[in-house]
Amino acid sequence: MSEALKIAEEMKNKESKRLINLRDYFIKNLLEIDGVELNGDAKERLPNNVNISIKGIDNEFFVIQLDEAGIACSTRSACNQGDEKGSHVIIALGKSEKKAKESVRFTLGRSTTKKDINYTLKTIEKISDEHGCQVIVNGIIDSLKYYLRLLDNADHFLAKYGENLEKDLVIKAEQKRLWN
């Protein structure tokens, strides 16, 4: 029995070192992707745990996108899957509820390889890039809608108060556009 425990301990230590190397490689490369932020300390964490937030990306959307690519991850611990607030662990780390709703957790296992990590990194980068482009397009559309409303309001205002204010309104609209 003592020999079996000794072998199991050696296997555990070897596997922990392997997972730490994979985890650190994963974290290093994740942090090179725009908008990715590590939740928690880079070293003082479990050997198989990586938790990140991706700015502006809803974690439920992100998990679905990764799942479609064959990658498993989660938004929070299993005991809190029904909670709408986001990960209580991320909130306990002092992050906002918004940041908690942008966070996902990856768990590395005995079968995880560097090839798996590289595939995951490429997929995350692709999703992040595609989402970033959509955010930019949505921002442009929102800005155009705002300016159309502003111009419509300006037309009503000018009809009521006279054309001598037109230059002031155009200047103010331009200033507001530049400040945003």
Secondary structure, 3 states (H helix, E strand, C coil): CHHHHHHHHHHHHHHHHHHHHHHHHHHHHHCCCCCEEECCCCCCCCCCEEEEEECCCCHHHHHHHHHHCCCCCECCCHHHCCCCCCCHHHHHCCCCHHHHCCEEEEECCCCCCHHHHHHHHHHHHHHHHHHHHHHHHHHHHHHHHHHHHHHHHHHHHHHHHCHHHHHHHHHHHHHHHHHC
